[in-house]
Every structure is written in structure tokens, then in C-alpha cells.
Amino acid sequence: MAYDYGSESLGIRNPFKAEGLLRAARGLVVTLLGIYPLLQVVSLVQQDKTLAWISAAIGFVLLAGGLRALGGGIFQMLRFFVGRSVPTSLAPNYSKSERETAKLEKPHYKSIDLEEMLMGRKNKTFVEPVGFISRLVHTLVPKLIFLPYPLRNLAQRFSGALIATIIALVAYALTAFVCLTGLAGDTGDILLPFFSAVLVIYLILSWRGASTVYRQAERSIETQGNLKLAKIMAFAILAPVIMGLIINFLLQQPDIAELVAELRQSELHSFAIAPQLLLVLLFAAISGTFIFLLLKQRTAQVKAQTKVSEYRANWQENIHPRELFVNIDNIVMANRRYKEIPNRVYRELNPNLNEQSESKGNFSGEIMIETQPAYAPLEHTALFKQLRVFSTIAGQVLLLIGPFILFYLLFEARSILELVHQFQAIARPSDAATQSFVISLFNESQFILSLLFSWLICHSFGRLLENYSHTFWAELNFNSLLVYLKCEGTYTESKLTTGKGIYDSTASENYVMRSSLTPWIISSRIMSSTFADSGAKNVEHPRHILEMEDNPQEMQAILDDIQSFMSNRETIASIKNAQDLSNTEQIYQINQQSRAMPVTSDQATLSSPQQDADASAAQAIEQPKS
């Protein structure tokens, strides 16, 4: 939606400044780290073009990653443009003054959902978890169901990756036992290193997948069910079996069997998986501690109330039903606007009048209005704020380790190139020299592969902590009043006339609508939550209702305003200005003069009404005698 400027701010500040500062600092360090290899390219070209190309490639990768982090961090620290139309409405908004803005919104609820929540005293935001892993997590943390969708999803995603890690490690332990005890035969010492590499790749992919945060996650709860658990179990069981069958098949080939026999007698180093597994377990423990403590602090603030204030009665009033709805919309609820921002209308004012005859009928109508949500940040504890900052720092540090590993690979590449140049310098290398070169190259390659795996592990967990902590930074809470009115009844039309006396100079005829009203008013003070982002659509994401509190004082104030309007209405039309009052007085004087005229020419005095009546009766008696 557009940036709708108003002189009165909503008070929403940029929540990402601290996070952006840490991210920009990491980007600056990585950028400086990438500049160094690029500066060395000129001197390296004259010595070794291959090393120069490697240095340039690593420098460009580091420079690109550093500038991206630096730019993203600075972007997060820029001004937060928040107009008067945010946040997103709960349901489609039918307010006439917000037509264009409403077209751009994607609300989470429909008006029927809000009606069910108010009528049924329930919250449809808290949906039941689906799947084994989801149910397990919500069972271990009961209050997790009352948190916003993004927080529930990240808890489920982390738990899924943790369960996958545990099952994979159990499978690896069983495979290692079978291989090391000789139960796997001759393929054991070959199967274990290959399975170790596959296990590390699987763990990296699992945690990298868990670190991804999707914007779609704020609209629904993800499913962590039996299918994902079945995939994990299938990998743990089938991967060693399939790899064992493949190795057995290859060993049956004479050439491959001879090569394997020679390699077994050489001084090849086996792939060391212990450092990578220790990194995974260490970073998983650190990440899990931060996430668990943050979720615990957030769930401690959960109330999850579903209370409303309700009023039901029957009114007998001289009022047209449409006037009641217009008054509630244009006066009662308009007086409760927040900073004079138009209310959100989820049910339009559209009374249905069913005229059964010329002077009577029945009616029904309803209206649902939410006042402009006021920014109401949660009062987090000092521990929560510290954990949020420390988790962000930990994520940035882990993301910083990867570039340093990549920078160190530049020196490893120089060592490998020197080894290659030394071998190429031999005119006719012997079999022993060739074998020694291959073994040294293989061992160096294994070390480089271990460094790459360590880099990917650090990057995966750093990305996980960065994205998860960003979710805790992004939560914004709002407070608003939600009112639903349903009114039914009947009405009859009557005529009320005043001033029809024989000597009245003015008269007032009024058609009065006598209505029997049965209103049903439900209101609730709701607390809603949304998750902000940096950029043009910073506070324009779906908003969810988390709490519903009863508000008897506000309900009574609304009733007082309605009843005051009905009691102060005027049923009889009267004179309102001095000019009309002067004109009426002149008419009255003319009527007095008309009544003062004599009945006969010789009568000099004004006859009274009683005298006029007696004279008329006397004339009626004398007429038969004549």
C-alpha cells in the first residue's frame, strides 16, 4: 500500500537498527577481507597465472558477499516509512475512505471468521498442529500454540532438523559398529569414509533447509508430519545398504579391486568426520539454547484470553431504524477513532427494511467495525532483549567464520600448486614418486574438503540464527477495539399533530416511527500481531488476533452515547430561529384581530365565544315563528 503521510505519527519505529548495525559490521569486515586477494592479483600474474585466477575468484566471492551484507545492514538501518494506513486490516475493509488501500491488502480473516470469534468466544488463530513432529513439539511446549505463526513454524522447523540429526547419528553409529567390527566384510573400511561424507552433506542440507524462513510461513502453520519422519528413517536405513551394494559391485571389477588393494597399502588418510560432527552438535546446542530461551520468554507473556463484552435488550423508541445505524457509524464509533484515522469497516452499514404495509414493517441490520490499531509494543524482559542481541551476534560471528575459512583456502591452494609444480619439475618420475604425489595430493584435498564442510556448517547455523533472531526482532503488536452490532425489530408509523385547537394560530403535524428494537452488541479489546520487514512493504503483512479482552467500561460508554442520542431526539417539529418566531407572532396578531371584528354593524364590542353561541341558538328558534 502507498505511504500515506499524516502529521500525527503512529509511533512505529524501525525495530531492525541494532540488527542492521551488526550485519553491516560483518559486511565491512568481509569486504576488506575480499579486497586483499584482489590487490595481490597484479603481482601473482607474473608468478603464477593459475594462482592469480584462484586469488581473483576468492576475492570476488568475498567482495560480493561482503558488499551484500554491508548493503543489507545499511538498508535495515534506514528510516522506517510508516503511513496512516498500516497495519493490514483483519478482514476485507469496506470503508469508503479506504477503497484504494483495501485493494492492496491481503487480510488473514474474513468477516464471518470475526463474527464467529466474537459470538463463540473463540480464537480461530490458534489452529491445531498437524503431523507427528508438530504435535510432539506442541506437547513439549504447551503454550507454543498461542504464539504467532512465524514463531510456531521456526520452532517446528528447528525440531525437525534436530530429530533428523539424531536419527542420522544413530544410523551412523550402527554403520560404524558394523564396519569397524568386521561384520561388513572387506567393504567396511571403504564404506565408512564414504558414508561419513554423505552424512555430513545430509546434515548440512538439513540445517540449511531449517534455516530458511518463508514469508508464506506467516499465513499458515507448516506441517511436520509422518512423511518427513519417514524420509529421515529411509535415509538412515537405506543409505548404508545402498552404498554397501554399490561398493560390493565395484569391488567385483578386477581393475577396481587391484586399485583398492594398492590404496589400502598406501598412507592415505581416511576422511575425518569427528570435527564436522562436533561442529554440528556444538552449533545445534548453541542455537537450540537461544531459540528455547527466546520462546520461553515470549510464551511467558501469553494470556490467550477470549473474552468479550455483550449487551442484549429491547428498546421501544420513536426512531427510524436507519437513524440508529447511521448514528452508531457516524457518531458513536467515529468518536472512538484513534488519531482521527478512519475505522475499518468489515460489515457495511446496510439495514434491510421490509415494509409489510403502508405504515408498518420489520427490519434487520448489522455492522462490524474495528478502530485504527494503536501500536502497543510488548514489555519484554531484560533477559529477552539480551538473548535477542546475543543470538544476532552469534549468527553474524558464524557467518563471519566462513569467509575466513575461504580466505585461508587461498594459502592452501598455493601449497597444492607448489606440490604440483614440484612434481612437474621431475623429468621422468618413478612409480614411487608418482604414488607419493598422488597420496600427498589426496591428503591435501581431504583437508580442503574438511574446511569446505566446516565453512558450510558455520554458514548454515549462522544463517539459521540470523533468520530466527530476525523473526523475534520483527514482531509488532497492536491494540484495537472490535465492535459487532446486530439489530432486529419491527416499526409502525403514526401521525402526531399538535396546535389544532380552534384558536391555535400554528400547527405541527409529524409522522412518528415507533420502533421495537432488539439490539445485540458485542465488543472486545483485541491484541493483534504482525511481522515487519525492511523495504516498501514493511508493515503490510497479515495481522493475527492473539488476545481478546472484555471491555465493560467501553461497552457502557457506547450504550450511553446511543441512549443519549435517542433521548435527545425531537419528535415534534418546532420553531428554531428568531425570524420564524417573529413571523408566527405576526400571524397570531392577525388571528386576534380577525376574532375581534363585530358580528353586526351596530355592535361595537367584541363578542365572546359564549355570546356568539347564544346568538346563533336564538336565531334558530325565531326562524319557525316567522
C-alpha positions as CSV (number, residue, x, y, z in Angstrom):
1,M,0.0,0.0,0.0
2,A,1.1,3.6,-0.5
3,Y,2.9,5.7,2.1
4,D,0.0,7.8,3.4
5,Y,1.6,10.6,5.2
6,G,0.0,12.2,8.2
7,S,1.2,14.9,10.6
8,E,0.4,12.6,13.6
9,S,2.7,9.6,13.6
10,L,1.6,6.2,14.7
11,G,4.7,5.8,16.8
12,I,6.2,2.8,15.0
13,R,10.0,2.9,14.9
14,N,12.4,0.9,13.0
15,P,13.0,-2.3,15.0
16,F,15.9,-3.5,12.9
17,K,18.5,-0.8,13.6
18,A,20.6,-2.9,16.1
19,E,20.4,-6.0,13.8
20,G,21.3,-3.9,10.8
21,L,24.3,-2.4,12.5
22,L,25.7,-5.9,13.4
23,R,25.1,-7.1,9.9
24,A,26.8,-4.1,8.3
25,A,29.8,-4.6,10.6
26,R,30.2,-8.1,9.3
27,G,29.8,-7.0,5.7
28,L,32.5,-4.4,6.2
29,V,35.0,-6.9,7.6
30,V,34.2,-9.4,4.7
31,T,34.6,-6.6,2.2
32,L,38.0,-5.7,3.5
33,L,38.9,-9.4,3.5
34,G,37.9,-9.7,-0.2
35,I,39.9,-6.6,-1.2
36,Y,43.3,-8.1,-0.1
37,P,43.3,-11.1,-2.6
38,L,42.3,-8.7,-5.4
39,L,45.2,-6.4,-4.7
40,Q,47.5,-9.4,-4.9
41,V,46.4,-10.4,-8.4
42,V,48.7,-8.0,-10.2
43,S,51.9,-9.4,-8.5
44,L,50.7,-13.0,-8.8
45,V,50.0,-12.8,-12.5
46,Q,53.8,-12.6,-13.2
47,Q,54.5,-15.5,-10.9
48,D,51.6,-18.0,-11.5
49,K,48.6,-17.3,-13.5
50,T,46.7,-20.2,-12.0
51,L,47.2,-18.9,-8.5
52,A,46.3,-15.4,-9.8
53,W,42.9,-16.7,-11.1
54,I,42.2,-18.5,-7.8
55,S,43.1,-15.4,-5.9
56,A,40.8,-13.3,-8.1
57,A,37.9,-15.7,-7.8
58,I,38.2,-15.9,-4.0
59,G,38.5,-12.1,-3.8
60,F,35.4,-11.6,-6.0
61,V,33.4,-14.1,-3.9
62,L,34.4,-12.4,-0.6
63,L,33.8,-8.9,-2.0
64,A,30.4,-9.7,-3.4
65,G,29.3,-11.4,-0.1
66,G,30.7,-8.5,2.0
67,L,29.0,-5.8,-0.1
68,R,25.7,-7.7,0.0
69,A,25.9,-8.0,3.8
70,L,27.0,-4.3,4.1
71,G,24.3,-3.1,1.9
72,G,21.6,-5.2,3.6
73,G,22.7,-4.0,7.0
74,I,22.6,-0.3,6.0
75,F,19.2,-0.8,4.4
76,Q,17.9,-2.2,7.7
77,M,19.1,0.9,9.5
78,L,17.4,3.4,7.1
79,R,14.3,5.3,8.0
80,F,11.1,3.2,8.6
81,F,8.4,4.7,6.4
82,V,5.1,4.0,8.0
83,G,1.9,5.7,6.7
84,R,-1.5,6.1,8.4
85,S,-3.0,3.1,6.6
86,V,-0.9,0.4,8.4
87,P,-1.2,-2.2,9.6
88,T,-3.2,-4.6,7.4
89,S,-6.9,-5.0,8.2
90,L,-8.1,-8.2,9.8
91,A,-10.7,-8.8,7.1
92,P,-11.6,-7.0,3.8
93,N,-12.1,-3.4,4.6
94,Y,-15.3,-1.8,3.1
95,S,-14.6,1.7,4.4
96,K,-15.4,4.2,1.7
97,S,-12.4,6.4,2.5
98,E,-10.0,3.5,2.2
99,R,-11.1,1.9,-1.0
100,E,-7.8,2.1,-2.8
101,T,-5.8,0.9,0.2
102,A,-8.1,-2.0,0.8
103,K,-7.5,-3.3,-2.7
104,L,-3.8,-3.8,-1.9
105,E,-4.3,-5.6,1.4
106,K,-4.2,-9.4,1.9
107,P,-6.0,-9.9,5.2
108,H,-5.9,-13.2,7.1
109,Y,-9.5,-13.4,8.2
110,K,-13.0,-12.9,6.7
111,S,-15.8,-11.0,8.4
112,I,-17.6,-14.3,9.1
113,D,-14.5,-15.5,11.0
114,L,-14.5,-12.4,13.2
115,E,-18.2,-12.9,13.8
116,E,-17.7,-16.5,14.9
117,M,-14.9,-15.4,17.2
118,L,-16.9,-12.8,18.9
119,M,-20.1,-14.9,19.1
120,G,-18.4,-18.1,20.1
121,R,-15.8,-16.6,22.4
122,K,-13.1,-18.5,20.5
123,N,-9.9,-17.6,18.6
124,K,-9.5,-19.2,15.2
125,T,-5.9,-18.1,15.0
126,F,-4.8,-21.0,17.2
127,V,-5.1,-23.9,14.8
128,E,-4.3,-27.5,15.7
129,P,-0.8,-28.7,14.7
130,V,-0.7,-31.4,12.0
131,G,1.9,-34.2,11.9
132,F,3.9,-36.2,14.4
133,I,6.8,-33.7,14.8
134,S,4.4,-30.8,15.1
135,R,2.3,-32.5,17.7
136,L,5.4,-33.6,19.6
137,V,6.8,-30.0,19.8
138,H,3.5,-28.5,20.9
139,T,3.2,-31.3,23.5
140,L,6.6,-30.5,25.0
141,V,5.9,-26.7,24.9
142,P,2.1,-26.4,25.5
143,K,1.9,-22.6,25.2
144,L,3.6,-22.7,21.8
145,I,0.2,-22.9,20.2
146,F,-0.7,-19.4,21.4
147,L,2.3,-17.8,19.6
148,P,2.1,-16.2,16.2
149,Y,2.6,-18.4,13.1
150,P,6.2,-17.5,12.3
151,L,7.4,-18.3,15.8
152,R,5.5,-21.6,15.8
153,N,6.9,-22.5,12.4
154,L,10.5,-21.8,13.3
155,A,10.2,-24.0,16.4
156,Q,8.8,-26.8,14.3
157,R,11.4,-26.4,11.7
158,F,14.3,-26.5,14.2
159,S,12.8,-29.5,15.9
160,G,12.5,-31.3,12.6
161,A,16.2,-30.7,11.8
162,L,17.2,-31.8,15.3
163,I,15.3,-35.0,15.1
164,A,16.8,-35.7,11.6
165,T,20.3,-35.1,13.1
166,I,19.7,-37.5,16.0
167,I,18.3,-40.3,13.7
168,A,21.2,-39.8,11.2
169,L,23.8,-40.0,14.0
170,V,22.2,-43.2,15.3
171,A,22.3,-44.7,11.8
172,Y,25.9,-43.6,11.5
173,A,26.8,-45.2,14.9
174,L,25.2,-48.5,13.7
175,T,27.0,-48.4,10.4
176,A,30.4,-47.6,12.1
177,F,29.8,-50.5,14.5
178,V,29.1,-52.9,11.6
179,C,32.2,-51.7,9.6
180,L,34.7,-51.5,12.5
181,T,33.8,-54.9,13.9
182,G,34.3,-56.6,10.6
183,L,30.6,-57.6,10.1
184,A,30.6,-55.8,6.8
185,G,33.5,-57.8,5.5
186,D,36.1,-56.3,3.2
187,T,33.8,-53.3,2.3
188,G,33.7,-52.0,5.8
189,D,36.9,-49.8,5.7
190,I,35.7,-48.4,2.3
191,L,32.0,-47.9,3.2
192,L,32.6,-45.9,6.4
193,P,34.5,-43.0,4.9
194,F,32.0,-42.6,2.0
195,F,29.1,-42.8,4.4
196,S,30.8,-40.2,6.6
197,A,31.0,-37.8,3.7
198,V,27.3,-38.5,2.8
199,L,26.3,-38.0,6.4
200,V,28.0,-34.6,6.6
201,I,26.3,-33.5,3.4
202,Y,22.9,-34.7,4.6
203,L,23.3,-32.7,7.9
204,I,24.4,-29.6,6.1
205,L,21.4,-29.8,3.8
206,S,19.0,-30.5,6.7
207,W,20.2,-27.5,8.8
208,R,20.4,-25.2,5.7
209,G,16.8,-26.1,4.9
210,A,15.7,-25.4,8.5
211,S,17.4,-22.0,8.4
212,T,15.2,-20.8,5.5
213,V,12.3,-18.5,6.6
214,Y,9.5,-18.1,4.1
215,R,7.1,-15.2,4.1
216,Q,4.3,-17.8,3.5
217,A,5.0,-19.1,6.9
218,E,3.2,-16.1,8.4
219,R,-0.1,-17.2,6.8
220,S,-0.4,-20.8,7.9
221,I,1.2,-23.5,10.1
222,E,3.7,-25.7,8.4
223,T,3.2,-29.5,8.5
224,Q,6.0,-31.5,10.1
225,G,4.4,-34.9,9.8
226,N,4.9,-38.6,9.2
227,L,6.2,-38.1,5.6
228,K,9.2,-36.1,6.7
229,L,9.9,-38.6,9.5
230,A,9.6,-41.4,7.0
231,K,12.1,-39.7,4.7
232,I,14.6,-39.4,7.6
233,M,14.2,-43.1,8.6
234,A,14.5,-44.1,5.0
235,F,17.8,-42.3,4.6
236,A,19.1,-43.7,7.9
237,I,18.3,-47.3,6.9
238,L,18.7,-47.4,3.1
239,A,21.8,-45.2,2.6
240,P,24.3,-47.6,4.2
241,V,22.7,-50.6,2.5
242,I,22.7,-49.0,-1.0
243,M,26.2,-47.8,-0.6
244,G,27.4,-51.2,0.5
245,L,25.8,-52.8,-2.5
246,I,27.4,-50.3,-4.9
247,I,30.9,-50.9,-3.3
248,N,30.5,-54.7,-3.5
249,F,29.6,-54.4,-7.1
250,L,32.6,-52.2,-7.9
251,L,35.0,-54.5,-6.0
252,Q,34.0,-57.3,-8.2
253,Q,35.6,-55.5,-11.1
254,P,39.3,-56.7,-11.4
255,D,40.8,-53.2,-12.2
256,I,39.0,-51.5,-9.3
257,A,39.8,-54.3,-6.9
258,E,43.5,-54.0,-7.8
259,L,43.4,-50.2,-7.3
260,V,41.7,-50.6,-4.0
261,A,44.3,-53.1,-2.8
262,E,47.1,-50.7,-3.7
263,L,45.4,-47.8,-1.9
264,R,45.0,-49.9,1.2
265,Q,48.7,-50.4,1.4
266,S,49.5,-46.7,1.0
267,E,49.5,-44.0,3.6
268,L,46.1,-42.5,2.7
269,H,44.4,-40.5,5.4
270,S,40.8,-41.5,5.9
271,F,38.1,-38.8,6.0
272,A,37.9,-37.4,9.5
273,I,34.2,-36.9,10.3
274,A,34.6,-36.2,14.0
275,P,35.4,-32.4,13.7
276,Q,32.3,-31.9,11.5
277,L,30.0,-33.9,13.8
278,L,31.3,-32.0,16.8
279,L,30.7,-28.7,15.0
280,V,27.1,-29.7,14.1
281,L,26.4,-30.8,17.7
282,L,28.0,-27.7,19.2
283,F,26.2,-25.2,17.0
284,A,22.9,-27.1,17.3
285,A,23.2,-26.9,21.1
286,I,24.0,-23.2,21.0
287,S,21.2,-22.4,18.5
288,G,18.8,-24.6,20.4
289,T,19.6,-22.8,23.7
290,F,19.0,-19.4,22.2
291,I,15.7,-20.4,20.5
292,F,14.4,-22.3,23.5
293,L,15.1,-19.4,25.9
294,L,13.6,-16.8,23.5
295,L,10.5,-18.9,23.0
296,K,10.2,-19.4,26.8
297,Q,10.4,-15.7,27.4
298,R,7.9,-15.0,24.7
299,T,5.4,-17.6,25.9
300,A,5.6,-16.2,29.4
301,Q,3.7,-13.1,28.1
302,V,0.9,-15.2,26.6
303,K,-2.6,-14.6,28.0
304,A,-4.7,-16.1,25.2
305,Q,-8.0,-14.6,26.6
306,T,-11.1,-14.9,24.5
307,K,-13.4,-12.6,26.5
308,V,-15.9,-10.2,25.1
309,S,-18.5,-7.7,26.5
310,E,-22.1,-8.3,25.5
311,Y,-25.3,-6.3,25.6
312,R,-28.8,-7.6,24.7
313,A,-32.1,-5.7,25.4
314,N,-35.3,-4.5,23.9
315,W,-35.9,-0.8,23.3
316,Q,-39.2,0.9,22.5
317,E,-38.3,4.2,20.8
318,N,-39.7,6.8,18.5
319,I,-36.9,6.4,15.9
320,H,-36.5,5.2,12.4
321,P,-34.2,2.1,12.4
322,R,-31.9,3.5,9.8
323,E,-31.2,6.5,12.0
324,L,-29.9,4.2,14.7
325,F,-27.3,2.6,12.4
326,V,-26.3,5.9,11.0
327,N,-25.7,7.3,14.4
328,I,-23.6,4.3,15.5
329,D,-21.4,4.6,12.4
330,N,-21.1,8.4,12.0
331,I,-21.1,9.5,15.7
332,V,-20.7,6.7,18.3
333,M,-17.8,4.8,16.5
334,A,-16.4,7.9,14.8
335,N,-15.9,9.4,18.3
336,R,-13.7,6.4,19.1
337,R,-11.3,6.8,16.2
338,Y,-7.6,6.6,17.0
339,K,-5.8,9.8,16.0
340,E,-8.8,10.5,13.7
341,I,-7.9,7.7,11.4
342,P,-10.9,6.1,9.7
343,N,-12.2,3.0,11.3
344,R,-12.0,-0.4,9.5
345,V,-15.5,-1.5,8.3
346,Y,-15.8,-5.3,8.0
347,R,-19.6,-5.4,7.7
348,E,-21.1,-2.5,5.8
349,L,-24.0,-0.4,7.1
350,N,-26.9,-1.8,5.1
351,P,-30.2,-2.0,7.1
352,N,-32.8,-4.2,5.5
353,L,-36.3,-2.6,5.8
354,N,-39.2,-4.9,5.0
355,E,-42.3,-2.8,4.6
356,Q,-45.3,-5.1,5.1
357,S,-48.0,-2.4,4.6
358,E,-48.2,1.3,4.2
359,S,-47.5,2.1,7.9
360,K,-45.6,-0.9,9.4
361,G,-43.0,-3.5,8.8
362,N,-39.9,-5.2,10.2
363,F,-36.2,-4.5,9.8
364,S,-32.8,-6.1,10.4
365,G,-29.2,-4.9,10.1
366,E,-25.7,-5.4,11.3
367,I,-22.4,-3.6,11.3
368,M,-18.8,-4.6,12.3
369,I,-16.2,-2.0,12.9
370,E,-12.6,-2.0,14.2
371,T,-10.9,1.1,15.3
372,Q,-7.5,2.0,13.9
373,P,-5.0,-0.4,15.6
374,A,-2.7,1.5,18.0
375,Y,0.9,0.4,18.3
376,A,1.3,-1.4,21.6
377,P,4.8,-3.0,21.9
378,L,5.2,-5.8,24.4
379,E,7.2,-5.1,27.5
380,H,9.9,-7.6,27.1
381,T,12.2,-8.6,30.0
382,A,15.8,-7.6,30.1
383,L,16.8,-11.2,29.6
384,F,14.7,-11.4,26.4
385,K,16.4,-8.3,24.9
386,Q,19.9,-9.7,25.8
387,L,19.2,-13.1,24.3
388,R,17.9,-11.4,21.1
389,V,21.1,-9.4,20.8
390,F,23.4,-12.2,21.7
391,S,21.7,-14.6,19.2
392,T,22.1,-12.0,16.5
393,I,25.8,-11.6,17.4
394,A,26.3,-15.3,17.4
395,G,24.7,-15.6,13.9
396,Q,26.9,-12.9,12.5
397,V,30.0,-14.4,14.0
398,L,29.3,-17.8,12.5
399,L,28.6,-16.1,9.1
400,L,32.0,-14.4,9.5
401,I,33.9,-17.6,10.1
402,G,33.0,-18.9,6.6
403,P,34.8,-16.0,4.7
404,F,37.9,-16.5,6.9
405,I,37.9,-20.2,6.0
406,L,37.6,-19.3,2.3
407,F,40.4,-16.8,2.8
408,Y,42.6,-19.5,4.3
409,L,41.9,-21.7,1.3
410,L,43.9,-19.3,-0.7
411,F,47.1,-20.3,1.1
412,E,46.1,-24.0,0.8
413,A,45.8,-23.5,-2.9
414,R,49.3,-22.1,-3.0
415,S,50.6,-25.2,-1.2
416,I,48.9,-27.5,-3.6
417,L,50.2,-25.6,-6.6
418,E,53.7,-25.8,-5.2
419,L,53.3,-29.6,-4.9
420,V,52.1,-29.8,-8.5
421,H,55.0,-27.7,-9.7
422,Q,57.5,-29.8,-7.9
423,F,56.1,-33.0,-9.4
424,Q,56.1,-31.4,-12.9
425,A,59.7,-30.5,-12.4
426,I,60.7,-34.1,-12.3
427,A,61.7,-35.2,-15.9
428,R,60.9,-38.9,-15.5
429,P,59.0,-39.5,-12.3
430,S,59.3,-43.0,-10.9
431,D,56.3,-45.1,-9.7
432,A,57.2,-44.3,-6.1
433,A,57.4,-40.6,-6.8
434,T,54.0,-40.7,-8.6
435,Q,52.5,-42.7,-5.8
436,S,53.8,-40.2,-3.2
437,F,52.5,-37.3,-5.2
438,V,49.0,-38.8,-5.5
439,I,48.9,-39.6,-1.8
440,S,50.0,-36.1,-0.8
441,L,47.5,-34.6,-3.3
442,F,44.7,-36.8,-1.9
443,N,45.5,-35.9,1.7
444,E,45.6,-32.2,0.9
445,S,42.3,-32.5,-0.9
446,Q,40.7,-34.2,2.1
447,F,41.9,-31.3,4.3
448,I,40.4,-28.8,1.9
449,L,37.2,-30.8,1.8
450,S,37.0,-30.7,5.6
451,L,37.5,-27.0,5.5
452,L,34.7,-26.6,3.0
453,F,32.4,-28.7,5.1
454,S,33.2,-26.7,8.1
455,W,32.5,-23.5,6.2
456,L,29.1,-24.8,5.1
457,I,28.2,-25.9,8.6
458,C,29.1,-22.5,10.0
459,H,27.2,-20.7,7.3
460,S,24.1,-22.9,7.8
461,F,23.9,-22.3,11.5
462,G,24.9,-18.7,11.2
463,R,22.1,-18.2,8.7
464,L,19.7,-20.1,11.0
465,L,20.5,-17.8,14.0
466,E,20.3,-14.7,11.8
467,N,16.9,-15.5,10.3
468,Y,15.4,-16.8,13.6
469,S,16.6,-13.8,15.6
470,H,15.3,-11.5,12.8
471,T,11.8,-13.0,13.5
472,F,12.0,-12.0,17.1
473,W,13.1,-8.5,16.1
474,A,10.3,-8.2,13.6
475,E,7.2,-8.8,15.8
476,L,4.9,-5.8,16.2
477,N,1.8,-5.7,18.4
478,F,-1.3,-3.6,18.1
479,N,-4.3,-2.8,20.3
480,S,-7.8,-2.0,18.9
481,L,-11.5,-2.1,19.6
482,L,-13.7,-4.5,17.6
483,V,-17.4,-3.9,17.8
484,Y,-20.2,-6.0,16.2
485,L,-23.8,-4.8,16.3
486,K,-26.8,-6.8,15.1
487,C,-30.3,-5.3,15.5
488,E,-33.7,-6.6,14.5
489,G,-37.3,-5.5,15.3
490,T,-40.5,-4.0,13.9
491,Y,-41.7,-0.5,13.3
492,T,-45.1,1.2,12.9
493,E,-45.8,4.7,11.5
494,S,-48.3,7.1,13.2
495,K,-49.3,10.7,12.8
496,L,-48.7,13.1,15.7
497,T,-50.5,16.5,15.4
498,T,-50.2,19.5,17.8
499,G,-51.7,23.0,17.6
500,K,-55.1,22.1,16.1
501,G,-57.2,24.0,18.6
502,I,-59.8,26.4,17.2
503,Y,-57.8,29.3,18.4
504,D,-54.3,28.0,17.6
505,S,-52.6,30.1,15.1
506,T,-49.9,27.5,14.2
507,A,-50.0,23.7,14.0
508,S,-47.3,20.9,13.7
509,E,-48.0,17.6,12.0
510,N,-45.3,14.9,12.4
511,Y,-45.1,11.3,11.2
512,V,-43.6,9.3,14.0
513,M,-41.8,5.9,13.5
514,R,-42.4,3.8,16.6
515,S,-39.8,1.1,16.6
516,S,-39.4,-2.0,18.8
517,L,-35.6,-2.6,18.7
518,T,-33.7,-5.7,19.9
519,P,-30.0,-4.9,19.7
520,W,-27.2,-7.4,20.3
521,I,-23.9,-5.6,20.7
522,I,-20.6,-7.5,21.2
523,S,-17.3,-5.7,21.7
524,S,-13.8,-6.7,22.6
525,R,-10.4,-5.1,23.1
526,I,-8.1,-7.2,20.9
527,M,-4.3,-7.5,20.8
528,S,-3.0,-8.4,17.3
529,S,0.4,-9.2,15.9
530,T,2.2,-8.8,12.6
531,F,5.8,-9.2,11.5
532,A,7.6,-6.2,9.9
533,D,10.2,-6.2,7.2
534,S,12.6,-3.8,5.7
535,G,11.6,-2.1,2.4
536,A,8.4,-0.8,0.8
537,K,6.1,-3.4,2.4
538,N,7.4,-3.0,5.9
539,V,4.2,-3.3,8.0
540,E,1.9,-4.6,5.3
541,H,1.8,-8.3,6.2
542,P,-1.1,-10.3,7.6
543,R,-2.2,-9.5,11.1
544,H,-3.4,-12.2,13.6
545,I,-5.5,-11.8,16.7
546,L,-3.7,-13.2,19.8
547,E,-5.8,-11.9,22.7
548,M,-9.5,-10.8,23.2
549,E,-10.2,-8.9,26.4
550,D,-13.6,-7.8,27.7
551,N,-14.2,-4.1,28.0
552,P,-17.3,-3.4,30.1
553,Q,-16.5,0.3,30.5
554,E,-16.2,0.9,26.8
555,M,-19.4,-1.0,26.2
556,Q,-21.2,1.1,28.8
557,A,-19.8,4.3,27.1
558,I,-21.1,3.1,23.7
559,L,-24.6,2.4,25.2
560,D,-24.6,5.8,26.9
561,D,-23.9,7.5,23.6
562,I,-26.7,5.6,21.8
563,Q,-29.3,6.2,24.6
564,S,-28.3,9.9,24.8
565,F,-28.9,10.2,21.1
566,M,-32.4,8.6,21.4
567,S,-33.4,10.5,24.5
568,N,-32.4,13.9,23.0
569,R,-34.2,13.4,19.7
570,E,-37.2,15.7,19.0
571,T,-40.3,14.1,17.8
572,I,-42.4,17.3,17.3
573,A,-41.2,19.9,14.9
574,S,-40.9,23.4,16.5
575,I,-39.6,26.8,15.6
576,K,-35.8,27.0,15.8
577,N,-34.9,30.6,14.8
578,A,-36.0,34.2,15.7
579,Q,-37.3,35.0,12.2
580,D,-39.7,32.1,12.2
581,L,-40.8,33.1,15.7
582,S,-41.4,36.7,14.6
583,N,-43.5,35.5,11.6
584,T,-45.6,33.3,13.8
585,E,-46.2,36.2,16.2
586,Q,-47.5,38.3,13.4
587,I,-49.8,35.5,12.3
588,Y,-51.1,35.3,15.9
589,Q,-51.8,39.0,16.0
590,I,-53.7,38.9,12.7
591,N,-55.8,36.0,14.0
592,Q,-56.5,38.0,17.2
593,Q,-57.7,41.0,15.1
594,S,-59.9,38.7,13.0
595,R,-61.6,37.4,16.0
596,A,-62.1,41.0,17.3
597,M,-64.3,42.1,14.3
598,P,-68.1,42.7,15.3
599,V,-70.8,40.3,14.3
600,T,-73.3,43.1,13.2
601,S,-72.8,46.7,12.1
602,D,-74.4,48.2,15.2
603,Q,-72.4,46.0,17.6
604,A,-69.5,48.0,18.9
605,T,-68.0,45.5,21.2
606,L,-66.2,42.2,20.6
607,S,-68.5,39.2,21.2
608,S,-67.2,36.5,23.3
609,P,-67.4,32.9,22.2
610,Q,-70.3,32.2,24.5
611,Q,-72.2,35.2,23.2
612,D,-71.7,34.0,19.6
613,A,-73.1,30.6,20.5
614,D,-76.2,32.1,22.3
615,A,-76.9,34.4,19.4
616,S,-76.8,31.5,16.9
617,A,-79.2,29.5,19.1
618,A,-81.7,32.3,19.4
619,Q,-81.8,32.8,15.6
620,A,-82.5,29.2,15.1
621,I,-85.6,29.4,17.5
622,E,-87.0,32.5,15.9
623,Q,-87.0,31.2,12.3
624,P,-90.0,28.8,12.6
625,K,-92.2,31.6,14.2
626,S,-91.8,33.8,11.1
